[in-house]
Structure formats: C-alpha cells, structure tokens
Amino acid sequence: MKIHTLSGYIQHIYLVEDSSGLLLLDGCSRADVDNVCKYITQSLERPLTDLKLIVVTHMHPDHAGGAIKLRKRTGAQVASHPKAINWYAGFAGRAAHGIDLLLTWWVANRIGKPRMPIWYNPILAPDITLADNQLLPGFPDWQVMYTPGHTDHDLTLKHIPTRQAYIADVLVQVKGELVPPYPLCHPNQYRESLKKLAQSHIDTFFCAHVPPTKKSDIDFEHVIENAPRKPKNHWHSSKNRIKKKFFNQTREH
C-alpha cells in the first residue's frame, strides 16, 4: 500500500495505491478533478478505471466538490456517511453551501490561488453509504470511523495494518498550533470524536490542511479542553453579531 499526496486547490489530496486498485480518501474540489486524473494517467501510468472508490468524508467544497465529476470520468463508486446527503438540503442548506463556496475562494486567495470554478451539486448521490467501524468495500484494510463535530457526518479512514488514518478536517493548524476546525457545528460530539481518536491504535494522522502528524505530537487533552462549548458556524456567528449590534444600540439609547 502506498499513499500518494497531491497538492490540491486548498487542501492535501491523498490517493491510495494498492493491489485492489486506487482509492481516493476524499472527494477533493471541482478544481482538482483534472489534476487527479492527470496524476493517475501520467504519474502513475494507470488507466482512469483503476480508481475504484472515492470517499466523501464530509460535504464541504474541498472534500466533496470533485466526487461526482470523478465518478463520471473514471467509473469509480462514491461513498459517504448516510447523513451527508442532507447537509445542504433546504433553503438554509443552499445558503450555507453558497457561503462555503465563497469561503473556499477566500482561502484560495489567501494562499495565492486564482479563483476557479468550484460549484458542485450540494445534494450528493452516493453509491455506497458507510457506517462506523465498517470496512471499505473493495479495500478491506481500511476501516471507517464516524467522527462528527465539524459536521454531523464526518468520517475518518483508518488503514489497519499500518495504523495510519486520514482525519480530514478534524484538526487544522493556526499559527503552528493544532486547533478545532471552523465551522464546529457539534462541539460535544467533536470532543467525543477527539477522545475516540486519542484512544485508538492510530500512530499517524493525515489531515486535509496539516502535514502528516504523529499521535505523540498531538496534545489531545489540550484541544479538547480548549474547544468551543457552543457551536461555531455561519448561523451562530451571524446571530451573535446581530445580538451584539442590537445590544450596543440599546445601550446607546
């Protein structure tokens, strides 16, 4: 088994190569589709049909945006948690999807990337739904861990023989320190997910926005203790700003 690391639009992309074929550990962004295909055909010198499975760890643009286009090009199956299909459902969901697309462009601008087409259908149509502790279809050395908090459907993918895992956005890095991601929609579930990872037999963690990190270098207790107690997302941030402005105006009068 070999994990190839590709530089994505705003995130690391991890492509697994083993005897069963190719496994993409996340759906990347729409802007990454051409590069993933080019890497398979040119760098690995393999046909696109060797990509067998694409896992969407959660529905944000840099993790789900390229999944369906890659499925059309390669014939690979797309897998996700059952709750993923409802993440952007309804009016509020569509609004959140639009905000997340704008945030993706904002991050890209900050790291010097041009604005590229990143829109994708906010309602995922997976071929396979994944449950906690399930082995990945066609890749039995990989096990699913349900690690919600960032969203209500986050997945971690653990390679059992080598004790490595891809945790997507469970941890991000700010000023050199590992911290919870934004948004953090379910803080209580997030703490439980961190405890689950801390107590696991995983030795090395691969993240979407952080270099591979040894478990011994992660102070899980510190992250858990300092994680927000209330949700931090677009809606709560907007509501708090409105309440703060209203309170200040009331005091002025």
C-alpha positions in Angstrom: 0.0 0.0 0.0 1.3 3.4 -0.9 -0.3 6.8 -0.2 0.4 9.5 -2.8 0.0 13.1 -1.7 -1.2 15.6 -4.2 -1.3 19.3 -3.8 -5.0 20.3 -4.1 -6.7 23.6 -4.7 -6.7 24.5 -1.0 -6.1 21.1 0.6 -3.9 17.9 0.5 -5.3 15.1 -1.6 -4.5 11.5 -0.6 -4.6 8.8 -3.3 -4.1 5.3 -2.2 -2.5 2.7 -4.5 -2.7 -1.0 -3.6 -3.4 -4.4 -5.1 -7.1 -3.7 -5.2 -6.7 -0.6 -7.3 -6.8 3.1 -6.4 -8.7 4.7 -3.6 -9.3 8.4 -3.2 -9.5 9.3 0.5 -11.7 12.3 -0.2 -13.8 13.9 -3.0 -11.5 16.9 -3.3 -12.8 20.0 -5.0 -14.1 20.5 -8.5 -10.9 22.5 -9.3 -8.8 19.3 -8.6 -10.5 16.9 -10.9 -8.2 17.4 -13.9 -5.1 17.2 -11.7 -6.2 13.9 -10.1 -6.9 12.4 -13.5 -3.6 13.6 -14.9 -1.7 12.2 -11.9 -3.4 8.8 -12.4 -2.7 8.6 -16.1 0.7 10.3 -16.3 2.5 10.0 -12.9 1.2 6.5 -12.1 0.7 5.5 -15.7 -2.5 3.7 -14.9 -5.9 3.9 -16.6 -8.6 6.1 -15.0 -10.7 3.0 -14.5 -8.2 1.8 -11.8 -9.8 4.4 -9.5 -12.3 2.2 -7.7 -13.6 4.1 -4.8 -14.0 7.8 -3.8 -14.9 8.5 -0.2 -16.5 11.8 0.7 -15.6 12.5 4.3 -18.0 15.4 4.5 -19.8 17.7 2.2 -17.6 20.9 2.2 -16.4 22.1 -1.3 -12.8 20.9 -0.9 -13.9 17.4 0.2 -17.0 16.7 -2.0 -16.8 19.0 -4.9 -14.9 16.7 -7.3 -16.5 13.4 -6.4 -19.3 13.2 -8.9 -17.2 14.5 -11.8 -14.5 12.0 -11.0 -17.1 9.2 -10.9 -18.3 10.2 -14.4 -14.7 10.2 -15.7 -13.4 7.0 -14.0 -16.4 4.8 -13.2 -15.4 4.8 -9.5 -18.0 4.4 -6.8 -18.7 7.3 -4.4 -19.2 6.5 -0.7 -20.2 8.7 2.2 -22.0 8.7 5.6 -25.8 8.5 5.2 -26.3 12.0 6.7 -24.1 13.6 4.0 -27.0 13.8 1.5 -29.0 16.1 3.8 -26.2 18.5 4.8 -27.1 21.2 2.3 -30.8 20.3 2.0 -33.5 23.0 2.0 -33.2 26.8 1.9 -30.8 27.1 4.8 -28.7 24.4 3.4 -28.4 26.1 0.0 -27.5 29.3 1.7 -24.8 27.5 3.7 -23.5 25.9 0.5 -23.1 29.3 -1.1 -21.3 30.6 1.9 -18.9 27.6 1.9 -18.1 28.2 -1.7 -17.2 31.8 -1.0 -15.1 30.7 1.9 -13.2 28.3 -0.4 -12.4 31.2 -2.7 -11.3 33.3 0.3 -8.9 30.6 1.4 -7.6 30.2 -2.1 -7.0 33.9 -2.4 -5.1 33.9 0.9 -2.7 31.2 -0.4 -2.2 32.8 -3.8 -4.5 30.6 -5.8 -6.7 32.0 -8.6 -10.5 31.9 -8.5 -11.5 28.7 -10.3 -14.9 27.0 -10.9 -15.8 25.1 -7.8 -19.6 24.8 -7.8 -21.0 21.3 -7.4 -24.4 19.8 -6.7 -25.0 20.3 -3.0 -27.1 17.1 -2.8 -24.8 14.1 -3.0 -25.9 10.9 -4.7 -23.5 8.3 -3.3 -23.4 4.7 -4.5 -22.5 3.4 -1.0 -23.3 4.6 2.5 -20.8 3.9 5.2 -21.3 3.1 8.9 -19.0 3.3 11.9 -16.4 0.5 12.0 -17.3 -0.7 8.6 -14.5 -1.9 6.2 -14.3 -0.1 2.9 -15.8 -2.1 0.1 -13.0 -3.5 -2.1 -10.4 -2.2 0.4 -10.7 -4.4 3.5 -7.5 -3.0 5.1 -9.3 0.3 5.5 -11.9 0.9 8.3 -14.4 3.7 8.7 -14.6 5.7 11.9 -17.5 8.0 12.5 -16.0 11.3 13.9 -18.7 14.0 13.8 -18.2 17.5 15.2 -17.1 19.6 12.2 -20.3 18.5 10.6 -22.8 15.8 11.6 -21.4 13.3 9.1 -17.5 13.4 9.3 -15.7 10.2 8.5 -12.1 9.1 9.4 -10.5 6.4 7.4 -8.0 4.1 9.2 -5.5 1.8 7.5 -5.5 -1.0 10.0 -2.1 -2.7 9.1 0.0 0.4 9.2 -2.0 2.3 11.9 -2.4 5.4 9.8 -5.6 7.4 9.4 -7.0 10.2 7.3 -9.0 12.5 9.6 -9.9 15.2 7.0 -10.7 18.4 8.9 -10.9 17.1 12.5 -7.8 19.2 13.2 -6.5 22.3 11.5 -3.5 24.4 12.2 -3.5 28.1 13.2 -0.2 29.8 13.9 1.5 26.5 14.3 -1.0 25.1 16.8 -3.4 22.3 16.2 -7.0 23.5 16.9 -10.6 22.6 16.1 -11.9 23.4 12.6 -14.3 26.1 11.6 -17.2 25.6 11.4 -17.6 23.4 14.5 -21.3 22.5 14.4 -21.5 19.9 17.1 -18.9 20.7 19.9 -20.0 17.9 22.2 -19.8 15.3 19.5 -16.4 16.8 18.5 -15.0 16.2 21.9 -16.1 12.6 21.8 -14.5 12.2 18.4 -11.2 13.5 19.7 -11.4 11.1 22.6 -12.1 8.3 20.2 -9.0 9.2 18.1 -6.9 9.7 21.2 -7.8 6.2 22.5 -7.4 4.5 19.1 -4.4 2.4 17.9 -3.6 5.0 15.2 0.0 6.2 15.2 0.0 8.7 12.3 -2.8 11.1 11.3 -3.2 12.6 7.8 -5.2 15.8 7.6 -6.5 17.9 4.8 -4.8 21.1 5.8 -2.0 19.8 8.1 1.1 17.8 7.3 1.1 14.1 8.5 1.4 14.2 12.3 2.4 11.6 14.8 -0.1 10.8 17.5 2.6 11.5 20.1 2.9 15.1 18.8 -0.8 15.9 19.3 -2.0 17.2 22.7 -5.5 15.8 22.5 -6.3 16.9 26.1 -5.4 20.5 25.3 -7.5 20.6 22.2 -10.4 19.0 24.0 -10.2 21.4 26.9 -10.0 24.5 24.7 -12.5 23.5 22.1 -15.6 25.7 21.9 -18.5 24.8 24.2 -21.1 26.2 21.8 -21.5 25.8 18.0 -19.3 28.0 15.8 -20.8 28.2 12.3 -22.2 30.7 9.9 -25.6 30.9 11.6 -24.4 31.3 15.1 -21.8 33.8 14.1 -24.3 35.9 12.3 -26.8 35.7 15.1 -24.2 36.7 17.7 -23.2 39.7 15.6 -26.8 40.8 15.3 -27.4 40.4 19.0 -24.2 42.3 19.8 -25.1 45.1 17.5 -28.7 45.3 18.9 -27.3 45.3 22.5 -24.9 48.1 21.7 -27.6 50.2 20.1 -29.9 49.6 23.1 -27.2 50.8 25.5 -26.6 53.9 23.3 -30.2 54.8 23.6 
